[in-house]
Amino acid sequence: MNKKELRQKYRLLRQQLTDTEAGEKSLAIANNALSLPIWKGTYYHIFLPIERHSEIDTSFLLSILQGRDKEVVLSRSNFDDASMTHYLLTDNTVLRKNEYDIPEPVDGIEVPPKKVDVVFIPLLAFDAQGNRVGYGKGFYDRFLLQCRKDTLKIGLSYFGAEEETIAGLLESDIRLDYCITPDRTYTFS
């Protein structure tokens, strides 16, 4: 399947999840993250979910990060140039939903992408080779290009991998190192 078909398929599958199912799956994803060898870093970038898109509830993962005294990084999106500015999450961070219902920090202490050790990435679909499909604006591809080469890229998905390689991949599409689902964790080399 190509990216457009996968976006349609997985948006529909997400919409069919009840709130209870989505919550249970989000908790299972966070619990599965505990078994990964990713906890030696300092700066962990996480996304906050767009509720109307039934995105994974990352509050469970956020609790794990804070419980391990990790520095949590959130982004604010600039839709004019598809870039993101990254901020340290502190007790004083003010969050506000943007026009697309994405909860974002208003401002704060900026964190350069080169400092980020681990990035948890929202996605709609992924394949068995670690390729991913997002919403198609390229925000994360641009961000990941600015990170260090050894920054770990971890997708979070309610659903398993597509067995066939995603059709229509671009050279600028950045592959995942891992993808965590409620049922298993995929490792890509």
N, C-alpha and C positions, 0 to 999 in steps of 0.2 A: 504494500500500500504506500501511497505517497503521503506527504505531510498533511495536505488538506483533508484527505480521507481519514487519516488517523486523528486529526483534531476533532472532526465531526464524531467519529466513533467514540472517543474517550470523553468528550464533553457529555454525550448522551449517557454513557455508562456512569459517569460521576453523578449526573442528575438523578439517576435511578437509585442511588444509595440513600437510605434513610439517615437521619441525623445520628441515630444510635449506631448504625453500621459504620458511618464515617468516623465517629468518635472511637469506636473499638479498633478500627483499622489504623487510625492515627496513633493510638496508644501502642499497638503492636509494632508499628514502624519505629517509634521511639525506643521501645524495648530492644528491638533487633539492632539498633544502632550501638547499643552497649557492647556487643560482641565484636565490633570492628576495631582494628588497630589504629585508631585515629585520635586517641586522647592525650597525646604528648604535646600537641600544639598549644598555642596561647590564644590566638584570635580566630574565632569561629563566626562565619557569616551565615545568617539565617534569614529566611523570608517570613513575613507575617501573612497569613492567608487572606485571600479575597473570598469572603464568605459566600457571596452570590454565585461564585464559580465552583463551590464545593471543594475548595482546595484543602489539602491536608492541614489539620490543626497542629501547628508546630509548637503549641504551648507546652506539650509534654517534653519535647526535645529541648525547648528553652529552659524548662525546669532542671533537666539533666545538666545542661551547660552551666547554669548558675550554681547548681549543687557541687559541681566540680571546679568552681571558681575560675571559669573560662571568661575571657573577654569576648562579649557578644557584640557583633557588628550588624547593623541594619542599614538598608539603603533607602535613598529617596530618588525617584525616577524623574528624569527630564525628558518629556515626550517630544520636545522640539528637535533634539539631536540623538535620542535613544541612548542616553548615557545615564549613569547612576553615580551619586555621591554617597559615600559610606560614612556612617557615624557610629561611635561607641554607644552602646546602650548603658545608661546610668540611671540612678534613682531619679535624676532630674530630667530625663528625656521626655519630651512632650510628643505624643503620637497623634497624628491626624490623618483621616482618610482623604486621599486625593480624589480627583474627578472620576477615577476608575475604581474607586472603593478599595484601593490598596492602603493599608495602614502604614504610615511612614513617619520617621522622625522629622520634626519641624526644623531643627538645627542641632548643634552639639559639637562634640569633639570629632573632627574628621579623622578617618583612618585611611591611609593610602592602601590601594589594592595589594601592593608588594608585601604588606605586613600580614595579610590574611593567610592562615594555615589551612583552613578547611572551609569549603563553601557547600552549603546545603541548597540544592537547586530545585525550584518548582518545575514541573513538566506535565505534559499531557500523556505522552507515550514514550517508550524507549524500545530498542531492539537488543537482541542477544549479543551484539558487538559493542554496546555502550553508546550508540548514537541516540540522540534524544530529540523530541519534538516539544517545543513550547508554544507560545501564542503567536510567534512569527515576527516579532519586532527586533530580535537580536540583542536585547539588553544584556543577557547573561553572556553571550558569546563575546561581546565587546568588553565586558567586565573581566571575564576569565583570561582574555588576551593580556590584560594589564597585571594579572597576578603572576607570582613566581611559577616556574615550570613544575616545582614539586608541590604546589598547592593541590590538596585533594579535592576532587569534584564529585559530590555525592548527590545523586538524584533521589527524590522521594516519590513513590508512586503507590496508589491503591491497588494497582493491577500489575500482573507479570509482564515479562518481555514479549515483544513480537518476535516470532522466530525468524521471519524473513527480514533481511536488511531493509531499512527504510529507503524508499525510492525518492530521488530528488535531493539528495544531500548536497550541501555546498561545501566548498573547501574551507570556508570560514566557520563551519559548524564544529564545535569542540565536544569531544567525547567525554563520557563519564569515567571515573575510576571505579565507582561503586554505584549501585542503585538498591535502595532499601524498600522492600514491599512488606505487607503484613505477614506474608508466608515465608519469605526467604530474602537473602541478600545476594545480589549478583556482584561478582568481581570481574573487572575487565582489565586486561593487560595491554 
